[in-house]
Amino acid sequence: QAQLVESGGGTVEAGGSLTLSCAASGSMYTRNHLAWYRQAPGNQREFVAVAGSSGTQKYADFAGDRFTISRDNTKNTMFLQMNKLTPDDTGVYYCAADRSWTTIQTGVNIDYWGKGILVTVSS
């Protein structure tokens, strides 16, 4: 049964903004760190940002000045607000959950993955 469900993907012009959502089950949301990963065409999956269960935020270098990760505890939902998008941001974005602060950032043997959602940034 799916417990991480992404939404909000689509197509946007370069320079525009898009906000992704990741809805998690109650237990999964409260017990785990949550993160966003992405995979561009022809590339390996890469870390984007993480929102820790205690509120700590970390970003990949390419994301820190344009993206904002947040959690809404009343909705058990994590968000990724993306601004000033470029075609390099195109890819499938995945929601991830893990109890380990290290694992959630390395992407190796993560406990839970969403199915992913496509973001396309046109030039």
URPE-V537437 format. One record per residue. N is the residue number from 1. RES is the residue in one letter. NEAR is the number of other ideal C-beta (glycine too) atoms within 10 Angstrom. D_CENTER is the distance of its C-alpha to the mean C-alpha in whole Angstrom. Layout:
<<N RES NEAR D_CENTER> <N RES NEAR D_CENTER>>
This chain:
<<1 Q 3 20> <2 A 9 16> <3 Q 16 15> <4 L 22 11> <5 V 15 11> <6 E 21 9> <7 S 14 11> <8 G 16 11> <9 G 17 11> <10 G 11 14> <11 T 12 17> <12 V 17 17> <13 E 10 20> <14 A 13 19> <15 G 10 19> <16 G 14 18> <17 S 11 15> <18 L 19 12> <19 T 14 10> <20 L 24 7> <21 S 17 8> <22 C 28 8> <23 A 19 11> <24 A 23 12> <25 S 16 16> <26 G 9 18> <27 S 10 19> <28 M 16 15> <29 Y 22 14> <30 T 11 17> <31 R 14 17> <32 N 21 14> <33 H 23 12> <34 L 24 8> <35 A 26 5> <36 W 26 2> <37 Y 23 5> <38 R 24 7> <39 Q 14 11> <40 A 15 14> <41 P 7 17> <42 G 6 19> <43 N 9 17> <44 Q 7 15> <45 R 16 12> <46 E 14 10> <47 F 18 8> <48 V 23 6> <49 A 23 6> <50 V 22 7> <51 A 22 9> <52 G 17 12> <53 S 16 15> <54 S 7 17> <55 G 9 15> <56 T 10 15> <57 Q 13 12> <58 K 17 12> <59 Y 17 10> <60 A 16 11> <61 D 6 15> <62 F 14 14> <63 A 20 11> <64 G 12 13> <65 D 9 15> <66 R 15 14> <67 F 20 10> <68 T 16 10> <69 I 22 8> <70 S 14 10> <71 R 19 11> <72 D 12 14> <73 N 9 16> <74 T 6 19> <75 K 12 16> <76 N 16 14> <77 T 18 11> <78 M 26 8> <79 F 18 7> <80 L 25 6> <81 Q 14 9> <82 M 24 10> <83 N 13 14> <84 K 12 17> <85 L 21 15> <86 T 13 17> <87 P 12 17> <88 D 10 16> <89 D 22 12> <90 T 18 13> <91 G 21 12> <92 V 17 10> <93 Y 23 6> <94 Y 23 6> <95 C 27 5> <96 A 26 7> <97 A 24 10> <98 D 23 13> <99 R 12 16> <100 S 13 17> <101 W 14 15> <102 T 9 16> <103 T 16 15> <104 I 24 11> <105 Q 19 12> <106 T 11 14> <107 G 17 12> <108 V 8 16> <109 N 8 17> <110 I 19 14> <111 D 15 15> <112 Y 17 13> <113 W 16 10> <114 G 21 10> <115 K 11 12> <116 G 18 9> <117 I 19 10> <118 L 12 12> <119 V 22 12> <120 T 14 15> <121 V 19 16> <122 S 11 20> <123 S 7 23>>
